[in-house]
Amino acid sequence: MTVAEYLAGEETNRPQELAYGVLREPPTPTFAHQVIVGAIYERLSRHVRKHRLGRVVLSPMDVILDGKRHLVVQPDVLFVSTERQAICTDRIWGAPDLTIEVLSQGNQRHDRIVKAKWYRRYGVHEYWLVDLIAGHVEVLDLTSKNAAPHVFEGRAIVHSRVLPRLRLRPTDLFDGRSSSHA
């Protein structure tokens, strides 16, 4: 399937991705997954609006990483900086500054390995993996080839090179407490 064929399809809220021409339709997310996605969106969106940094968007939102090679992804949450807003039209045509995936039982390998490679290859600056089971946030700096992932748990503040003033703790996401300010 081409990107043009994919985009010409009927509008849907079902998760879909185009992986080098092959349509992938994973099952819909669980309730816990969506609660965490909502909490992430709420925190990031508030911070980004307050500081006029750009836009935060929830899935489903098509991100065309490679139109010629037919690669379209739908991260759970993404951020595009003000300076790069030109990539945001009817879809997002290029790499967001930050992509976030909430891991579920069935998608861990795909998100950890396959999507991490795609995001690095196509220019995403930072990638967060939010682990529902472990209760932590793993941050990968994709601009450095040898940077080790940083894992943040409990009340530790998640450090982001893309959003350096953000004050977010994993406990803010996993147990619903609001102890930090964006």
Buried (B, 14 or more C-beta within 10 A) or exposed (E): BEBEEBBEEEEEEEBBBBBEEEBEEBEEBBEEBBBBBEBBBBBBBBBBEEEEBBBBBBBBBBBBBBBEEBBBBBBBBBBBBEEBEEBBEEBBBBBBBBBBBBBBEEBBEBBBEEBBEBBBEBEBBBBBBBBBEBBBBBBBBBEEEEEEEBBBBEEBEBEBBBBEEBBBBBBBBBEEEEEBEB
